[in-house]
Structures are given as structure tokens and as C-alpha cells.
């Protein structure tokens, strides 16, 4: 039986630190290896204790340094294993987040996401525990995302899909919401058949009914969402004259966007 997941917290906000500490202490399968507010002390702790996972706040204005500096310097340290790095951030710049991923972050959680809190962060690590503890990094320190058990991967991917749809203010109660979730996930899994037909079979609906529900769902977003928020979070070019993406454009945009993380 594996032991508790050792977690290093790098966070400069005192309130966030306290909340994360409380949640980690309450978790029987988590153990705190340290809590620091700057990237410099964090590097020393990683070298001394090599935690299983790191909760890394990208902005460390109060403590010193920053998450990108930490990741860059971490890549130069020789470790027997590389910790799983869960980044939390207020930053929404695609350029910045791409840099964070290229430097070895395993997953990024936006603090603007609906439902974000310390418990949410800890529960995410709990879901990843077995995969994190089985991850082996070679001596060349090439960061890689661990292969997740299929049921765990599906849960994580679907949660990510929902987070992305929430960013454009899509309402989960709309009938087409679950159809879109399935369609995006199916494309990510390499499905090359008739999406509408297969989703219809799953829910005992006709392909036309599924298509209408999905179109209404997408149309509702383009009709009612904040324009600035929509442009910020849906960056693909829209070819349809109605000013909104087609079903396939929408589905493949998110399948490709989310697929970059898995």
C-alpha cells in the first residue's frame, strides 16, 4: 500500500496558505512537506525533501520570485524523481500559460474558475494520487504527464471540458451541454464516426434532436455571453456568417485546446 502523498505548497497569500494547510491536514492520504511564500526557499526544499507534488502559485508578489522562475530553475536541478506540479494562477495569458506548460507544469488551475477553492485543489491531487506516485522521471529530467488510469483520466478530462465551457458562460442546465461534453471527449479519444449518431444512440435520441440541442446551446452562448469574455476564451476564427461557430468547429476547437494538456 502506498504512503501519503507528500505535498509542497508554494503560495504567498496567507489566507490561501491557511486554507490549503487545513485541507491537507484533514486529508488522511496527504502530508505537507513544507509551505513557503517564495520560489527561492522552495527550490531548497525540493532538493532536500523531493515531494511527490507541488502546489505552485504562479504569482508570488508578496514572497519573492515567481512560478516561472521556479520552474526554470527546477529544470536545472538533478532529482531522482520530478514532482507533479499543479499550478494555480490568476493569469489568463495564453502566451504565459504556454510557457508554464513548456517548463514542465503538469496541470494549471485558474483561480477564476467557478468553484475554485483550496478543497478543490486538494481533491484534484487526491484524484491523481496513484498516478503521481507511480510516475518515474529519468535522469535527463524530461517532464512528462503520467499515464492515467482510464476512469481517472475520463473524470479529469470531463472536468476540464466543463471548466472551459463555464469560461464562456455556457449554462450546464441546457440540454446540449451534456451532448457537447460527450462530443468533445469522443473527438479527444480519437472517435472518427458520426458523432451525432453515436451520441443519439447513447441517450436514445435522434441525430437531428442532438444536433438541434447542441446548436441551441452554442447559439445561447453567442447571444447572451459577455462579448469580452467570449472573445478572450474562444479564440478560433468563426467562418459561419451568423457569427458563431458550427458544431464541428466548436467541438474540434475544444478537443484540440484541451488535448494539448493530455
C-alpha positions as CSV (number, residue, x, y, z in Angstrom):
1,X,0.0,0.0,0.0
2,X,1.5,3.4,-1.0
3,X,2.0,6.0,1.7
4,X,0.6,9.5,1.9
5,X,1.2,12.0,-1.0
6,X,3.8,14.5,0.1
7,X,2.9,18.0,-1.0
8,X,4.9,21.2,-1.0
9,X,2.9,24.4,-1.1
10,X,4.4,27.5,-2.7
11,X,1.9,30.3,-2.1
12,X,2.4,33.9,-0.9
13,X,-1.2,34.7,0.1
14,X,-1.6,34.0,3.9
15,X,-5.3,33.2,3.6
16,X,-4.7,30.7,0.8
17,X,-1.8,29.1,2.7
18,X,-4.0,28.6,5.7
19,X,-6.9,27.1,3.7
20,X,-4.6,24.7,1.8
21,X,-2.9,23.7,5.1
22,X,-6.2,23.0,6.7
23,X,-7.4,20.9,3.8
24,X,-4.2,19.0,3.5
25,X,-4.1,18.3,7.3
26,X,-7.7,16.9,7.1
27,X,-6.8,14.6,4.3
28,X,-5.6,11.2,5.5
29,X,-3.7,10.5,2.3
30,X,-1.8,13.8,2.1
31,X,1.3,15.0,4.0
32,X,2.7,18.5,4.0
33,X,6.4,18.6,3.2
34,X,6.6,22.4,3.5
35,X,4.8,25.7,2.9
36,X,6.8,28.6,1.6
37,X,5.9,32.0,0.1
38,X,8.8,32.4,-2.4
39,X,10.5,30.5,-5.2
40,X,14.0,30.6,-3.7
41,X,13.2,28.7,-0.4
42,X,11.0,26.4,-2.5
43,X,14.0,25.2,-4.5
44,X,16.0,24.4,-1.4
45,X,13.0,22.4,0.0
46,X,12.6,20.4,-3.2
47,X,16.3,19.5,-3.2
48,X,16.1,18.4,0.5
49,X,12.8,16.5,0.5
50,X,11.7,15.9,-3.1
51,X,8.0,16.0,-2.5
52,X,5.6,13.9,-4.6
53,X,3.6,17.0,-5.7
54,X,3.9,20.8,-5.6
55,X,1.1,23.3,-5.5
56,X,2.7,26.3,-7.2
57,X,1.1,29.8,-7.2
58,X,2.4,31.4,-10.4
59,X,2.3,34.9,-8.8
60,X,4.5,35.3,-5.7
61,X,4.5,39.1,-5.4
62,X,4.4,39.1,-1.5
63,X,7.0,36.4,-1.0
64,X,9.5,36.8,-3.8
65,X,10.4,35.3,-7.2
66,X,7.6,33.7,-9.3
67,X,6.4,30.4,-10.6
68,X,8.0,30.7,-14.0
69,X,11.4,31.4,-12.4
70,X,10.9,28.4,-10.0
71,X,10.1,26.1,-12.9
72,X,13.0,27.3,-15.0
73,X,15.5,26.8,-12.1
74,X,13.9,23.4,-11.1
75,X,14.8,22.1,-14.6
76,X,18.4,22.6,-13.7
77,X,18.3,20.5,-10.5
78,X,19.2,16.8,-10.5
79,X,16.4,14.9,-8.9
80,X,15.7,11.2,-8.5
81,X,12.1,12.0,-9.4
82,X,10.3,15.0,-10.6
83,X,7.4,16.2,-8.5
84,X,4.0,16.5,-10.1
85,X,3.5,20.3,-10.5
86,X,0.0,21.7,-10.1
87,X,0.0,25.4,-11.0
88,X,-2.6,27.8,-9.6
89,X,-2.8,31.3,-11.1
90,X,-4.8,34.5,-11.8
91,X,-3.1,34.8,-15.2
92,X,-5.1,34.1,-18.3
93,X,-2.5,35.0,-20.9
94,X,-2.2,32.1,-23.5
95,X,1.5,33.1,-24.0
96,X,2.3,32.9,-20.3
97,X,0.4,29.6,-19.8
98,X,2.1,28.0,-22.8
99,X,5.4,28.9,-21.3
100,X,4.4,27.4,-18.0
101,X,3.5,24.1,-19.7
102,X,6.7,24.1,-21.7
103,X,8.7,24.5,-18.5
104,X,7.2,21.3,-17.1
105,X,3.9,22.2,-15.3
106,X,1.7,19.1,-15.3
107,X,-1.7,21.0,-14.9
108,X,-2.9,24.5,-14.5
109,X,-5.9,25.6,-12.4
110,X,-7.3,29.1,-12.9
111,X,-8.3,30.9,-9.7
112,X,-11.1,32.5,-11.7
113,X,-12.7,29.1,-12.3
114,X,-16.2,28.7,-10.8
115,X,-15.9,26.6,-7.7
116,X,-12.2,27.2,-7.2
117,X,-11.1,26.8,-3.6
118,X,-8.4,25.1,-1.5
119,X,-10.6,22.0,-1.2
120,X,-10.9,21.8,-4.9
121,X,-7.1,21.9,-5.3
122,X,-6.6,19.1,-2.7
123,X,-9.4,16.9,-4.2
124,X,-7.7,17.2,-7.6
125,X,-4.4,15.9,-6.2
126,X,-6.3,13.1,-4.4
127,X,-7.8,12.0,-7.7
128,X,-4.3,12.0,-9.2
129,X,-2.5,10.3,-6.2
130,X,-1.9,6.9,-7.6
131,X,-0.8,8.2,-10.9
132,X,1.6,10.7,-9.3
133,X,3.2,8.2,-7.0
134,X,3.8,5.7,-9.9
135,X,5.4,8.4,-12.1
136,X,9.0,7.8,-12.9
137,X,11.2,10.6,-14.3
138,X,14.6,9.7,-16.0
139,X,17.9,11.3,-15.2
140,X,17.6,13.7,-18.1
141,X,14.7,15.3,-16.3
142,X,12.3,15.3,-19.2
143,X,8.9,16.4,-17.8
144,X,6.0,14.2,-18.9
145,X,2.4,13.8,-18.0
146,X,1.8,10.4,-16.3
147,X,-0.5,7.9,-18.0
148,X,-3.7,8.0,-16.0
149,X,-6.0,5.0,-15.4
150,X,-8.8,5.4,-17.9
151,X,-11.5,6.1,-15.4
152,X,-9.4,8.7,-13.6
153,X,-8.4,10.3,-17.0
154,X,-12.0,10.5,-18.1
155,X,-13.1,12.2,-14.9
156,X,-10.2,14.7,-15.1
157,X,-10.8,15.4,-18.8
158,X,-14.6,15.9,-18.4
159,X,-14.0,18.2,-15.5
160,X,-11.6,20.2,-17.7
161,X,-14.2,20.4,-20.5
162,X,-16.8,21.7,-18.1
163,X,-14.3,24.3,-16.8
164,X,-13.7,25.5,-20.4
165,X,-17.4,25.7,-21.2
166,X,-18.1,27.6,-18.0
167,X,-15.5,30.2,-19.0
168,X,-17.7,31.2,-22.0
169,X,-20.7,31.2,-19.6
170,X,-22.4,28.1,-21.1
171,X,-25.2,27.0,-18.8
172,X,-24.9,23.4,-17.6
173,X,-28.7,23.0,-17.5
174,X,-29.0,23.4,-21.2
175,X,-29.8,20.0,-22.9
176,X,-27.0,20.4,-25.4
177,X,-24.4,20.8,-22.7
178,X,-24.0,17.1,-22.0
179,X,-24.1,16.3,-25.7
180,X,-21.2,18.8,-26.3
181,X,-19.2,17.4,-23.4
182,X,-19.5,13.9,-24.9
183,X,-18.7,15.1,-28.4
184,X,-15.5,16.9,-27.3
185,X,-14.4,13.9,-25.2
186,X,-15.1,11.5,-28.1
187,X,-13.0,13.5,-30.5
188,X,-10.2,13.7,-28.0
189,X,-10.3,9.9,-27.7
190,X,-9.9,9.5,-31.5
191,X,-13.6,8.8,-32.4
192,X,-13.9,9.1,-36.2
193,X,-17.5,8.0,-36.7
194,X,-20.7,10.0,-36.8
195,X,-20.7,12.0,-33.6
196,X,-24.4,13.0,-33.6
197,X,-25.5,9.4,-34.4
198,X,-23.4,7.9,-31.6
199,X,-24.5,10.5,-29.0
200,X,-28.1,9.9,-30.1
201,X,-27.7,6.2,-29.5
202,X,-26.3,6.8,-26.1
203,X,-29.2,9.0,-25.0
204,X,-31.9,7.3,-27.2
205,X,-32.4,10.5,-29.2
206,X,-32.3,11.1,-33.0
207,X,-29.2,12.7,-34.5
208,X,-31.4,15.6,-35.6
209,X,-32.6,16.1,-32.0
210,X,-29.0,16.0,-30.7
211,X,-27.9,18.5,-33.4
212,X,-30.7,21.0,-32.5
213,X,-29.9,20.8,-28.8
214,X,-26.2,21.4,-29.5
215,X,-26.9,24.3,-31.9
216,X,-29.2,25.9,-29.3
217,X,-26.6,25.5,-26.7
218,X,-23.9,27.2,-28.8
219,X,-26.3,29.8,-30.0
220,X,-27.3,30.7,-26.5
221,X,-23.7,31.5,-25.6
222,X,-23.2,33.7,-28.6
223,X,-26.4,35.5,-27.9
224,X,-26.1,36.1,-24.2
225,X,-22.5,35.8,-23.0
226,X,-20.3,38.8,-22.3
227,X,-18.6,39.7,-25.6
228,X,-15.2,40.4,-24.0
229,X,-15.3,37.2,-22.0
230,X,-16.3,35.2,-25.1
231,X,-13.5,36.7,-27.3
232,X,-11.0,36.1,-24.6
233,X,-11.8,32.4,-24.1
234,X,-12.9,31.4,-27.6
235,X,-10.1,32.5,-29.9
236,X,-10.7,30.4,-33.0
237,X,-11.8,32.2,-36.2
238,X,-15.6,31.9,-36.9
239,X,-16.3,31.1,-40.5
240,X,-20.1,30.9,-40.3
241,X,-21.9,34.1,-41.5
242,X,-24.1,34.0,-38.4
243,X,-21.0,35.0,-36.4
244,X,-21.0,31.8,-34.3
245,X,-19.0,28.5,-34.9
246,X,-20.6,25.4,-36.4
247,X,-20.9,22.4,-34.2
248,X,-17.8,20.7,-35.7
249,X,-15.7,23.9,-35.4
250,X,-16.7,24.3,-31.8
251,X,-16.1,20.6,-30.9
252,X,-12.7,20.3,-32.6
253,X,-11.6,23.7,-31.2
254,X,-12.0,22.5,-27.6
255,X,-10.8,18.9,-28.4
256,X,-7.6,20.4,-29.7
257,X,-7.3,23.0,-27.0
258,X,-7.8,20.6,-24.1
259,X,-6.0,17.8,-25.8
260,X,-2.7,19.8,-25.6
261,X,-2.8,19.1,-21.8
262,X,-3.2,15.3,-22.0
